Amino acid sequence: QVQLVESGGGLVQAGESLTLSCAASGLLFNINAFAWYRQAPGRQREFVASVRVNRDTDYASSVKGRFTITRDNDRRSVYLQMTNLKPEDTGLYYCKVYWQNYWGTGTQVTVSS
C-alpha cells in the first residue's frame, strides 16, 4: 500500500531554518506530483507547496520566497526547505500525493518567537 513518512520537524526559534523530508513507497514515484500541507491548532489544513513531475513548483503566498520544495526521484523523496521561519509557520506538516488522497501522518514544526 501507499506510505508517506514525514520527518525533520522540530522546535526552532523565529528566523531559523528546517528541512522536512517525505519518503514515499508503494506507488510509482516518478509519475506522481507531491505536495506539503500544514495544519495549525484550531485551523483548517492548508496548502503549502507542490512539485510536479516536470519539477514545476507552486507555493502558498505566505511561504513564497522562504520555502523551497524539491523532489529526488532516485531516493523516492520530497523535501521542504524552510527558511526564515515565523511563529505563524507552527503546525503539523503533512506530505500528500497531489492528485490522490494519500497522506502521511505528519511531522510537527514549532517556531518560537
Order of alpha helices (4+ residues) and beta strands (2+ residues): beta-beta-beta-beta-beta-beta-beta-beta-beta-beta-beta
